[in-house]
Each structure stands twice: as structure tokens, then as C-alpha cells.
């Protein structure tokens, strides 16, 4: 609200400071979320339904990307019924009950946006892997950067791409496989992002303190309790 009323430098500060300019239970770096919320504020004002509509849109695009990933992998590995595989994957992801927070909790778009950009990055990677189109590689890397700027869990994508390259290049020399898949480019972007994040946030940050508070004791002492697993899986129902 403060930003859209003329204080635009605050939005720029989101790229050089911890998320929401504060460090509470952990230090996060998520400027993409602030940009998306400001865009929503410009479009919807204080109409809450608009922010939920944006979250729904992000989740729909992610579901579509998941279907594309299943379809492209099925075609690459010459599985039958690639169309059906894509439709099934997309439908199952769209109605997954673990996605309810993304739709019900506006700020949880950090997951929605990160998943949307991350899955899009992987789709573009698969298309580049099959066509060797450098423009697709550039777009994939850009989408990967946006995913990391939405939530830190997107850092896993270079390792997913590495795994795909190793599986797809079975029987080849590892050096040849890595060169053909452009894995190095993703890890290079990964390293640069982490260096900038460390500089702006003042450390790597973690969830350790917030998760510890949720469990009211050390995490390792409680992992064997099924009730605590359910509380973490369905945090909106933790009080029940």
C-alpha cells in the first residue's frame, strides 16, 4: 500500500534487502513476491478476491507445466500414451490437497510463483535438450532466476536437471553428457544467485528456528511422531 501510493524506492529495496525488509524467524530473499503483490495492488486495489485469483492463475499454469513435463519426458523415452500421461499428471497436480495453502493464503504465492517459474524453466530445458535452441536455454535460465527470487526451494532445479541429464545420457561419458545438457549454465546461475543473496541478506538464512518453534522442541526429537508430520503437512490444521 505504501509503495503504490508513490513510495516506489521501497520496491527497489526489496532487491537489496531481506524479504519485507525484516529478519524475524529466518532471513529470506524473495523480491519477486513483492513485485507480484505490487502489481496486484495496482490492478485490484484492496479487493482481496483479486489476489486469490492471481494465486489460482499461478497454480493453473504450474499444473499445465507439470502436464507438459510428463508429456515431454514420455516422448523422449518413447513411452506410449504421452498425451494421456500429460493430462493425468496435470489433473492430479491441480487437485493435490497439499496445494490448498497456495490458493487460500495470499502470501503463500511464494510457493505458487516459485513452482510456476521453476516448472516453466524445466519445460524450456527439456525443449532445449531436444532441439538445442539456445534461445530456449536463455529463457529457461531467466525463469530459473525468477523461481529462486520467489522462494529458495527453487535451488533444487539444477540438481533435477543434472539427474535428467545423467539418466538421458546413460552409456555416454559424463563430460559429454554434461556438455550436451548445459547443466553447467544452471549451476553457474545458482552460484551467482547464492553469492548475491548472501551479500544482500547477510547470511544464508534457514527455517530452523521457525520449524523448531512450531514443534516446540528440537526437530529431531519429534520426527518419529506421526501427528507432527501431519501438522507440518497440513499447517492450517495444526491447531486441530
Buried (B, 14 or more C-beta within 10 A) or exposed (E): EEBBEEEEEEBEBBBEBBBEEEBEBBBBBBBBBBBBBBEBBEEBEEEEEBBBBBBEEBBBBBBBBBBBBBBBBBBBEEEEEBEEBBBEBBEEBBEEEEBBBBBEBBEBBBBBBBBBBBBBBBBBBBBBBEEEEEEBBEBBBBBBBBBBBBBBBBBEBBEBBBEBBBEBBEEBEEEEBBBBBBBEBBBEBBEEBBEEBBEBBEEEBEEEEEBBEBBEEEBEEBEEEEEBEEBBEBEEEEEE
